Every structure is written in structure tokens, then in C-alpha cells.
């Protein structure tokens, strides 16, 4: 058993050391805190863990989530309407980590600015959180945030996209800790019938820039899609598919079932080429 503090970049390093040792990718599940309500979101996240998710992305609800699709936008609006605040998000992170899980927060940056970057990083670490994904913060403007996360011992996690030129990937990867988030499509999030064909090429370019694990998100909803991505990426991120089930009949049980299916897909992936070329 590791003696490292739960709120630490080492938690993510250890996670990927384990999954690489097992010859597989990690499965990452996303849900906004407070959806369908605060206790419900905590129950659903525990169900994700029970189903086989290795890491939970706890969404911080935001009033203008422009990069998210309709399913996640509606869930965030419902969470906000119910009064979900940053304190609730932190308690939700603590619910995940106290259950033995690992958690990062996914958030647009304005709420962090309003709360105070150093305070947010410190309080997240105290709750056991390991990092923060900030989709709308660019590295060029992030030094104060990098200082705050380093001081708290949590990982700043940035995004790259298929349109990112190589110099931007190098810059972004250099500032990231824990893992690099490769958005597999241009545009908003949401489930799709096929994962974008640009994803493998983007991951390949990321591997030229960094030794960090590369996680692919946007569009995954089936075991076959999870297996496809797990064949070349270090983590498979699933969001909208979980959110769509969380607010429906038997939410937590349905989410646990999907997580189990996706975990099976991740573990069945052929990683021969990835392992030999990484």
C-alpha cells in the first residue's frame, strides 16, 4: 500500500504504472457533480468504480459549457439549478477517493478564478483529488495555475486537438502532469457511432512530444470503441454515454453495467503495436 497522500500527482503516475504493467489502458469515466443530484452523482461515480473505471472525472458544473454537447450541457444546467457549488464538487471528489477510487476534476477555468486558483488547488488536494483538466485554459496563460498546482501537489492536465500543430503539442505536453488529454474530434463532446479517424494520428504525434500517458476522449460509448482506442492510447475517456444513463431509470446500476462492458473492451484490446512503438 502506498503511503503517498491521495491528493498527489503520484496517484496518477502510480495508476498508469499499474495499467502499463497489466498491458492495458485505463478506463476513465466522467460525470458532473450534482447530477442527477448530489447524492445521486456520488452513487453513480461509485458505480463507475464498481464497474471497472480506473479514474473518475468529476465535472464542475458551469453556466456556459461551450465545448460540451447537449447531454452534458443539460446535466450541468440541472446540477446548477439544484444549487451545486464548488464545495459540493469537492465533497464529491472526497466521496470517490474515500471509496478507494481516484479522481480528477474537469472544469472550465472561470469558476477556479472566482474561487481562487491556489485555494482551489489546495482544497482539491485535501479532498484527495489528483489533478484538474482545464479545457479552456491555454498553457501560454497558465503559469500562475501551474504554480498553484505544483504547490498543492496536483496535476495540471491540458488538452490537445487534431488541429494542434506539433509545437503546440510539445508546449502543452511540457506543462501537463499526470497525463495529456487528446480530444479525438474537433467540436463539442457527445457519443458517436465511430471514433474519429484522426485520433490515432494525434496520439502518435503526442508520443513524439512526451513520455506522458495519452488519454483519448470524446465519442466513446461501446466496448468495441473502447477496445479500438485502448489499442493505441493509454486511457479511454467516456463521458456522454455515462451521463445519458445516470439520469435515467436505474441510473447507478445502468452506469455500472456500461462501465463493466467498457472495461471488458479496454482489457480485450490488442496493444501489440502500441507497446512496441511507444
N, C-alpha and C positions, 0 to 999 in steps of 0.2 A: 504494500500500500504506500503510495506516495505521501510524503509529509509536506508537499508544497501547498500553499494556500490555494483555495478554489478559484479565487479571482486573480488569475495569473495567466500570462501568455503561455506558460509552461503547460497548462492544461491542454491547449490546442496542439502544442508540439508533441505532447505525450499521446494524444488521440491519433495523430497521423503516424506516429511511430508504431502504434498498435496495429492500425489498419494496414500499413505497409508490410508489417511483419506477418500479417494474416493473408497477404497477397490480394487485398481488395480495396475498393474505395469506401469512403464514409458516406452515410446517408444523413442528410440534413433536412429537417422539417421546419417550416415557417408557419406562424400563426400570430395575428395581432393580439396583444394582451387586451383583455376585456371583451373578447368575442367568443361566444355569444353573450357572455357576461364574465365578470372577473372569476368567480369560482369555476364557471364552465370552461374558460380558457385554460385555467390551471389543470383541470381534469383532462382536457384534450391533449395538452402537452405531455402529461404523464402517460396518456395512452400512446402517444407517439414513441415515447421511450420504451414502453412495454412492447410495442410492435416491432421495434428494431432500429429506431433512429439513434444515431450516434451523437448528434448535436441538435439543439433546438435554437432556431432564430426566433427570438421574442420581438414581435413588431411593436414599435411605439406608435400608437395612432396619431395621425397628422391630418389637419384640415384640408390640405391640398396635395394629396399624394399623386403628383402628375405622372410618375413613372410606373404606376400600378394600374392594372386592368380593373374592369368593373367589379369583379368578385371581391378583390382585396379592398378596393375603394369603398364598397358598400359595407364591408365588415369593419373597416376603420371608422366610418361615419357612425355606425351603430355603437361601437365602443366609446367614441367621443360623446355621443348623445346620452349614453348611460353614465357619463361622468368619469371615465377612465383618465387618470392622470399619471405623471411620471412616477409618483410614489407607488401606484398600483403596478406599474411595469416592473419596478424594482422588486416588489413583493412577489410578482410572478416569476421573475428570474430566480429569486430565492426558493420558490416552490419547486422549481425544476432542479436546482442544484442540491437542495436538501433531500430530494428523492434519489440522489445519486447520479443525476444527469449533468450534462454540460450545456451551457447557454451563452449565446451572444445576443446583443440587441441589434436590430435593424431599424435605423431611424433616419429621417430627413434631419438636416442639421439645425434648423431654426429652433426646435424645442430644446436642443442641447445648449445653444447660445443663450436662450432665455433662462434656463436653469443654472447655467454657469458651467463651462467645459470642465474645469478642474473638479468642481463639486460633483458633476455627473460621473466623471471617470472614477472618482473616489468612492461614491455611493454604489456604483455598479460593482466595483471590485469587492466592496463589503458584502454585497448580496451574493457573491460567488460568481458573477459574470466574468467571462474570459475575454470579451472583445466587443467592438462596435463596428457594424457595417454602415457606412455613410454614403449612399448612392449619389447624393448631390454635392458632395464636398470634393473639390479637386486638390491634388497634392500641393500645387503651387501656392495655395492659400491656407494651408493646413498646419504650419509649423507650430502655432500655439496649441493646436489639438494634439499634435504629436508629442509635444512637451507634457501635456496633461495626461495622456495615456501612458507615457513612459513613467511618469511619476507615480501613477496608480498601479502599474504593472499589468495593464490590459492591452489587448491588441487592437491597433487601428487597422481596419480592413477596407481596402478601396476596390473600386470596380474598373475593369477594362471591358471594351466592347469590340465587336468585329471591325469597327471603323477606326480603332485606336492605332496610330502609327507606331512603329517599333520604339521610337524614342520615348513616347508617352508610356508605353508598357514598361520600359526599363525604369522610368522615373516613378511610376505608380507602384511597381513591384518593390522598388528600393525603399519606399516609405511604409509599405504594408508589413504587418506581422501576423503570425498565425496561419493565414492562407491568403491567396489572391482570388478575388471573385471575378470570374469570367462570364459576363452576360452573353448568352449564346445567340441572342437575336437583338436587332435594333427595335426600339419602340417599347410599348408597355408590356407588363407581365400578363401571364394568362396561360391556360392549358391549350395545347395544340395537338394535332394528330401526328405531327412529325417534329422532331427536334431539328433546329436549324442546321443546315449543311455547313455553315461557317464555323460551327463550334470546334470541330477537331483542328482546323487550321489555326484558330485563335489560341487554343491550348498549346499547340506546337510552338507558336510564336512566344507564348508566355514562358515555356520551358527554356527557350533560348535566352530569356532575360533573367530568370530567377530559379533558385532551388526550392522556393516556397511551394507547398502544395497548391494545386489549382483546382478550384471548385467551380462547377458549371451549374448555372441556374437559368430559369425561365423556360417553361413549357412542358415540364415532365409530369406525366400523370399515369403511366403504365409501367409494369415490371419490365417489359421489353425496352421501353425508352430508357429506364434506369440502367439496365444492363448495357445498352449501347453507349451511354455516357461513361459508365464505370469502366468501360474498356480502355478509355484514354485519359480520363480525368481522375483526380484524387478524391473528389467528393461530388455527390449528386444532390442538388438543392431542389426541394419540392415545396411549393407554396400554395398556389391557387387551388390545386386538387384537394389539399387538406382543408383549406378554408371553406371550400364548397360543401364538404361533408360536415364540418364542425357545427354549422348552424342548422343542419337537417335532422331527420329522425335518427335516434340512436347515435348522436354525434360522436361521442368518445369511442364507442365500440366500432363505428364505421371507420373512424380515423385509424384506430389500432389495426383493423383489418387491412386497410390500404398500406399502412406502414409495413406490415408483415409481407405483403405482396412485393412492395418496392425493395425491401431488404433482401428478399429472395432473389430478385432480379439483380441487385448490386452484387450479391455473392456468387451469382452464376456467370458473371461477365468473364469473357476471355481477355485477360490483361497481358497476354504474352508479348504483344508488340509494345505496349506501354512500358512494361517492366524492362524490356531490353533496350528501349530507346530513351528512357528517362535519364 
